[in-house]
C-alpha cells in the first residue's frame, strides 16, 4: 500500500489461492519489467502485518534504492542472479541466497544476469512501496 493510501485494502480474511490467480503488477519505483505478484498483501487479502510477494525481474530490471523505517524484509532468491545493494555495498546474489534487511537499511536489487531473476520478498509490517 502506498503511503498516501491510494490503493484501498480489501476485506481481511483467510484464503487459499493458487499463485496463477494473482496478476503480475509493477509497483511504484520498480522499472524495466520488475514484476511482482502480491500473494499476501493489503490489496489481495487485507493483511495488516505481512506482505508476501514473488517477483520476477527481466534482465536490466530493478527497484530504486530506498529505505524502510520500521519494516524488516527477507529476500529469498529462487532463480537467476543480480546485484543487491545494501547501504552502499553491492553484492552478487543468486539462487538459494537469503538476504535479511533490517529497518533503516538503504537497499535496491537489479537483474544484471542473462535470464530472469526470481525471488520471494517477505516484509513485516506491510511494505510502503
Secondary structure as GFF3:
##gff-version 3
##sequence-region A 1 129
A	DSSP	three_ten_helix	19	21	.	.	.	ID=ss1
A	DSSP	beta_strand	30	31	.	.	.	ID=ss2
A	DSSP	beta_strand	34	40	.	.	.	ID=ss3
A	DSSP	beta_strand	51	57	.	.	.	ID=ss4
A	DSSP	beta_strand	62	66	.	.	.	ID=ss5
A	DSSP	beta_strand	72	79	.	.	.	ID=ss6
A	DSSP	beta_strand	81	86	.	.	.	ID=ss7
A	DSSP	beta_strand	89	94	.	.	.	ID=ss8
A	DSSP	beta_strand	98	101	.	.	.	ID=ss9
A	DSSP	beta_strand	107	110	.	.	.	ID=ss10
A	DSSP	beta_strand	117	124	.	.	.	ID=ss11
###
